[in-house]
Amino acid sequence: MISWCRPPAMRPIANDRLNVLLKYTYLDDMYGQRVDGSDQLGPRQRSHVLSVDATYDMTQKWTLGAKLGVRLGESAPTSTAAFAKNDASLMVLNARYHLTHQWDLLVEGRALNARQAGFSEMGVVGSAYRHFGQNLMLGVGYNFGQFSDDLTDLTQDDQGVLINLIAKF
């Protein structure tokens, strides 16, 4: 008989200092995403995106994180243009400081390399997060770069204030 009332028996690990998330996305967007501040449609794309995101609790106060991602795909700037290869890679490093049990500060450095487009960019994000219980965090911050950490986002219009809601189950 298996008892579901004994959580330690159902946990696969003794602690959760290291967390790793592997993500695969296939996007077939034949309409094109909207460009912020405009009714105009942006680039169309067909992409395979693979990323790995890891965080490690160094101490009770400090958490370090990293994300590596790659996009293999093709895009077209308009609905009438032909598709062209549009691969990219992303590297993110971040540090989170736990002020109290309710507040966190995060600083994040990002590097984007778009091979066929022929450019590389760097960016920095700073955020403050407020915890609401064990399962909810609300963050407000600022992206000093032009790009997001979403490799399916082909528009370079992401500089500015951000709001991030995180729920854990």
C-alpha positions, 0 to 999 in steps of 0.5 A: 500500500502506498500512502500519499500522506507521507510527503518525505516518502514522495519527494524525489530529493532531500533538498531543493537547492538546485532547480533546473527547467528544460523547455522546448517550444515549436512556433509556427507563426504565419501572422506575425506578432504585433510591434509595441505601440503600433497596429502593424504586424511584425515578423512571421516565423517558424522556430524550434527553441530549446532552453535550460534554466537553472537556479542554485541557492548558495545561501539562505540570502543568495540565489544564482541563476543561469539560462542558456537558449538557442533558436533554430528557425526562419523568419520573414519581415512581412507577409509577402517576403520569403522566409530566411534563416534566423538562428539565435542564442541567448545567455542569461546570468542572474543573482537574487538577494532575499532581503526578508522572507517577503522581499527579493532583489534581482539583477540579471545580465543578458546576451543575445547573439543573432547569427544571420541578422549579424548582431549581438546585444547585451542587456541588464534587468533589475527587479524587486519582488514581493512574496505573497505566501509560499506560492505567489510573487509579484515583481516590478523592474526595468529592462535596460536592454532592447530584447527579452529572454523569450527567443520567439520574440523577434521584435526589439522593443522590450526596453522599459518597465516590467511586471512579472507574476510568478505562481508556484504549485 
